[in-house]
């Protein structure tokens, strides 16, 4: 097992424990909502965004407990986005992480409410005084988070995605779509540790650049997996993009060019880390994993 595999495994275990602590127990008249939130957020996922937050914070000596809280906020937000993305009015998926999607396991109304609650919990975790004693640090985190996940980030990208279905769109539109829908939260995951660690502007910008290039490489790899991947290994359906007429890098560039582009972006991401020492080696290794993953 490589050091990266070991670190990712450790992150998955740590995040399962942290999320179990922060998610509400299934109790009271609203127990069904709590149970659905836990179904969406626990027991699966690669936790790559959490890994980025933990590793970026470690570069600046940020307290592990604070980083786990921030990473939990990121994972709650990511879980919310997947729950809503899977809804019949969006991508209408039946399988996620090898199990029924939330609206299939429960119902659409519960899925919508669980997603809403996970999003709210994410902001609750980031704004709590337990995260950082300095209110200005917390305010900046919340501000950057809101930009990453709202109309100027994830939600805006989802709108472009829906609007592009069945239409021919150019590479510029696809790049913007993915920078917002997928890339913005990845960038925040890389930047969060620098904000918490009060990093120098140049160091923070280096991590933003890393996240931007890695986010695009990640999405191209995702597009390739949709065409070439094994549904059983991925835990979700494959070949959905073509069926839905979705805009993707592979549809415009072809698989070979898309793969070359992903590899180039991964190399660019690593180059952004030149100013960091060996403590950034796991982030460097992650870039290689992102473009070579099979699930």
C-alpha positions as CSV (number, residue, x, y, z in Angstrom):
1,X,0.0,0.0,0.0
2,X,1.4,3.4,-1.0
3,X,1.6,6.3,1.5
4,X,-1.2,8.0,-0.4
5,X,-3.5,5.0,-0.1
6,X,-2.7,4.8,3.6
7,X,-3.4,8.5,4.1
8,X,-6.7,8.3,2.1
9,X,-7.8,5.3,4.2
10,X,-7.0,7.2,7.4
11,X,-9.0,10.2,6.1
12,X,-12.0,8.0,5.3
13,X,-12.0,6.6,8.9
14,X,-11.5,10.0,10.5
15,X,-14.3,11.5,8.4
16,X,-16.7,8.7,9.3
17,X,-16.1,9.4,13.0
18,X,-16.3,13.2,12.6
19,X,-19.5,13.1,10.6
20,X,-21.1,10.6,12.9
21,X,-20.4,13.1,15.7
22,X,-21.7,16.2,13.9
23,X,-24.8,14.7,12.2
24,X,-27.9,14.7,14.4
25,X,-28.9,11.3,15.9
26,X,-32.1,9.9,14.5
27,X,-34.4,11.0,17.3
28,X,-37.6,12.9,18.0
29,X,-40.5,13.6,15.6
30,X,-38.0,14.6,12.9
31,X,-36.1,11.3,13.2
32,X,-36.8,10.4,9.5
33,X,-35.0,13.6,8.4
34,X,-32.0,12.9,10.6
35,X,-31.9,9.3,9.4
36,X,-31.9,10.4,5.8
37,X,-29.1,12.9,6.4
38,X,-27.0,10.2,7.9
39,X,-27.8,7.8,5.0
40,X,-26.6,10.5,2.6
41,X,-23.4,11.5,4.4
42,X,-22.1,8.3,6.1
43,X,-20.8,5.0,4.9
44,X,-19.3,5.7,1.5
45,X,-17.4,8.1,-0.7
46,X,-13.7,8.7,-1.4
47,X,-13.5,11.8,0.8
48,X,-11.1,13.4,-1.6
49,X,-12.4,16.9,-0.8
50,X,-11.9,16.3,2.9
51,X,-8.4,15.0,2.2
52,X,-7.5,18.2,0.3
53,X,-8.7,20.3,3.3
54,X,-6.8,18.2,5.8
55,X,-3.6,18.2,3.8
56,X,-3.7,21.9,2.9
57,X,-4.3,22.8,6.6
58,X,-1.4,20.5,7.6
59,X,1.0,22.6,5.5
60,X,0.4,25.5,7.9
61,X,0.1,23.5,11.2
62,X,-3.6,24.0,11.6
63,X,-5.1,22.0,14.5
64,X,-6.5,18.6,13.3
65,X,-9.8,19.0,15.2
66,X,-10.5,22.3,13.4
67,X,-9.6,20.8,10.1
68,X,-11.9,17.8,10.7
69,X,-14.8,20.3,11.4
70,X,-14.1,22.2,8.2
71,X,-13.7,19.0,6.2
72,X,-17.0,17.8,7.7
73,X,-18.7,20.9,6.5
74,X,-17.3,20.3,3.0
75,X,-18.5,16.7,3.0
76,X,-22.0,17.6,4.2
77,X,-22.2,20.1,1.4
78,X,-21.0,17.6,-1.1
79,X,-23.5,15.0,0.1
80,X,-26.3,17.6,-0.3
81,X,-25.2,18.3,-3.8
82,X,-25.3,14.6,-4.7
83,X,-28.7,14.1,-3.1
84,X,-30.2,16.9,-5.2
85,X,-28.3,16.0,-8.3
86,X,-29.8,12.5,-8.2
87,X,-33.4,13.7,-8.0
88,X,-35.9,12.9,-10.8
89,X,-36.0,16.6,-11.8
90,X,-32.2,16.6,-12.2
91,X,-30.3,13.5,-13.3
92,X,-32.9,11.0,-12.1
93,X,-30.3,8.4,-10.8
94,X,-31.2,5.3,-8.9
95,X,-27.8,4.3,-7.6
96,X,-25.1,6.2,-5.6
97,X,-22.1,4.8,-3.9
98,X,-23.4,1.3,-4.5
99,X,-26.7,1.8,-2.8
100,X,-30.1,3.3,-3.7
101,X,-30.1,7.1,-4.1
102,X,-31.8,8.9,-1.2
103,X,-35.0,9.6,-3.0
104,X,-35.3,5.9,-3.9
105,X,-34.6,4.7,-0.4
106,X,-36.9,7.3,1.2
107,X,-39.0,9.6,-1.0
108,X,-38.4,12.8,-3.0
109,X,-39.7,15.2,-0.3
110,X,-37.4,13.6,2.3
111,X,-34.5,13.8,-0.1
112,X,-35.0,17.5,-0.7
113,X,-35.3,18.2,3.0
114,X,-32.3,16.1,3.9
115,X,-30.2,17.9,1.3
116,X,-31.4,21.3,2.6
117,X,-30.5,20.3,6.1
118,X,-27.1,19.1,5.1
119,X,-26.4,22.4,3.4
120,X,-27.4,24.3,6.5
121,X,-25.4,22.0,8.8
122,X,-22.3,22.7,6.6
123,X,-22.6,26.5,7.3
124,X,-23.3,25.8,11.0
125,X,-20.1,23.9,11.3
126,X,-18.0,26.5,9.5
127,X,-19.3,29.4,11.4
128,X,-19.0,27.9,14.9
129,X,-16.5,29.4,17.3
130,X,-15.1,25.9,17.9
131,X,-13.6,26.1,14.4
132,X,-11.4,29.1,15.0
133,X,-11.2,31.7,17.7
134,X,-10.8,34.6,15.2
135,X,-14.3,35.7,13.9
136,X,-12.7,37.2,10.8
137,X,-11.2,33.9,9.8
138,X,-14.6,32.2,10.3
139,X,-16.3,35.0,8.3
140,X,-13.8,34.6,5.4
141,X,-14.3,30.9,5.4
142,X,-18.1,31.2,5.2
143,X,-17.8,33.9,2.5
144,X,-15.6,31.8,0.3
145,X,-17.7,28.7,0.9
146,X,-20.9,30.6,-0.1
147,X,-19.2,31.8,-3.3
148,X,-18.1,28.2,-4.1
149,X,-21.5,26.6,-3.6
150,X,-24.0,29.2,-4.7
151,X,-25.0,30.9,-7.9
152,X,-21.3,31.8,-8.6
153,X,-20.2,28.2,-8.1
154,X,-21.9,24.8,-7.8
155,X,-25.5,25.9,-8.3
156,X,-24.6,28.1,-11.2
157,X,-22.7,25.2,-12.8
158,X,-25.7,22.9,-12.3
159,X,-27.9,25.4,-14.1
160,X,-25.5,25.5,-17.1
161,X,-25.5,21.7,-17.0
162,X,-29.3,21.5,-17.2
163,X,-29.5,24.2,-19.8
164,X,-26.9,22.5,-22.0
165,X,-28.7,19.1,-22.2
166,X,-29.4,18.1,-25.8
167,X,-27.5,21.1,-27.2
168,X,-24.2,21.5,-28.9
169,X,-22.0,23.6,-26.7
170,X,-18.3,24.6,-27.1
171,X,-15.4,23.8,-24.9
172,X,-15.5,27.3,-23.3
173,X,-19.0,26.6,-22.0
174,X,-18.1,23.1,-20.8
175,X,-15.0,24.4,-19.0
176,X,-17.1,27.1,-17.2
177,X,-19.8,24.6,-16.3
178,X,-17.3,22.3,-14.7
179,X,-15.2,25.0,-13.0
180,X,-18.4,26.0,-11.3
181,X,-20.3,22.7,-10.7
182,X,-17.3,20.5,-9.7
183,X,-14.2,22.7,-9.5
184,X,-15.4,25.5,-7.1
185,X,-15.9,23.2,-4.1
186,X,-12.5,21.5,-4.9
187,X,-10.8,24.9,-4.9
188,X,-12.4,25.8,-1.6
189,X,-11.3,22.4,-0.1
190,X,-7.7,23.3,-1.1
191,X,-8.0,26.9,0.1
192,X,-9.7,26.3,3.4
193,X,-6.6,25.1,5.2
194,X,-4.7,28.2,4.0
195,X,-7.4,30.4,5.3
196,X,-7.5,28.7,8.7
197,X,-3.7,28.8,8.8
198,X,-3.5,32.5,7.8
199,X,-1.2,31.6,5.0
200,X,0.7,34.2,3.0
201,X,-1.2,35.4,-0.1
202,X,1.2,33.7,-2.5
203,X,0.8,30.3,-0.7
204,X,-2.9,30.6,-0.6
205,X,-3.0,31.5,-4.3
206,X,-0.8,28.5,-5.1
207,X,-3.3,26.2,-3.5
208,X,-6.2,27.9,-5.4
209,X,-4.3,27.3,-8.6
210,X,-3.7,23.7,-7.6
211,X,-7.4,23.3,-6.9
212,X,-8.5,24.9,-10.2
213,X,-6.4,22.6,-12.3
214,X,-7.1,19.5,-10.3
215,X,-10.8,20.2,-10.4
216,X,-10.9,20.2,-14.2
217,X,-8.6,17.1,-14.3
218,X,-11.0,15.4,-11.9
219,X,-14.0,16.2,-14.1
220,X,-12.4,15.1,-17.3
221,X,-11.5,11.8,-15.5
222,X,-15.2,11.6,-14.4
223,X,-16.3,12.1,-18.0
224,X,-14.0,9.3,-19.1
225,X,-15.3,7.0,-16.4
226,X,-18.8,7.6,-17.6
227,X,-17.8,6.3,-21.0
228,X,-15.3,3.6,-20.0
229,X,-15.9,2.8,-16.4
230,X,-17.3,-0.3,-14.7
231,X,-20.7,0.6,-13.0
232,X,-20.1,-2.0,-10.3
233,X,-16.7,-0.6,-9.4
234,X,-18.1,3.0,-9.5
235,X,-21.2,2.2,-7.5
236,X,-23.4,4.2,-10.0
237,X,-24.7,4.0,-13.5
238,X,-22.3,4.6,-16.5
239,X,-23.0,6.0,-20.0
240,X,-25.5,8.4,-18.6
241,X,-24.0,11.6,-20.1
242,X,-24.6,10.4,-23.7
243,X,-28.1,9.2,-22.9
244,X,-29.1,12.5,-21.4
245,X,-27.3,14.5,-24.0
246,X,-25.1,16.2,-21.4
247,X,-22.2,18.5,-22.3
248,X,-18.9,16.8,-21.5
249,X,-15.2,17.1,-22.3
250,X,-15.2,13.6,-23.9
251,X,-18.2,14.5,-26.1
252,X,-16.4,17.5,-27.5
253,X,-12.7,16.4,-27.5
254,X,-12.9,12.6,-27.8
255,X,-11.5,10.2,-25.2
256,X,-7.8,10.4,-26.3
257,X,-7.6,14.2,-26.3
258,X,-9.6,14.4,-23.1
259,X,-7.2,12.0,-21.4
260,X,-4.2,14.0,-22.6
261,X,-5.8,17.2,-21.3
262,X,-6.5,15.7,-17.9
263,X,-2.8,14.6,-17.6
264,X,-1.6,18.0,-18.6
265,X,-3.9,19.7,-16.0
266,X,-2.7,17.3,-13.3
267,X,0.9,18.2,-14.1
268,X,0.0,21.9,-13.9
269,X,-1.7,21.3,-10.6
270,X,1.5,19.8,-9.2
271,X,3.6,22.7,-10.5
272,X,1.6,25.1,-8.4
273,X,3.0,23.3,-5.3
274,X,6.7,24.0,-6.2
275,X,6.9,26.5,-3.4
276,X,6.1,23.9,-0.7
277,X,8.3,21.3,0.8
278,X,7.8,17.5,1.1
279,X,4.8,18.1,3.3
280,X,2.9,18.7,0.1
281,X,3.9,15.3,-1.4
282,X,0.5,13.7,-0.7
283,X,-1.2,16.5,-2.6
284,X,1.2,16.0,-5.5
285,X,0.5,12.3,-5.4
286,X,-3.3,13.0,-5.4
287,X,-3.0,14.7,-8.7
288,X,-1.8,11.5,-10.3
289,X,-4.5,9.4,-8.6
290,X,-7.2,11.7,-9.9
291,X,-6.4,11.1,-13.5
292,X,-5.7,7.3,-13.2
293,X,-8.6,6.3,-11.0
294,X,-11.0,3.6,-12.1
295,X,-13.9,4.5,-9.8
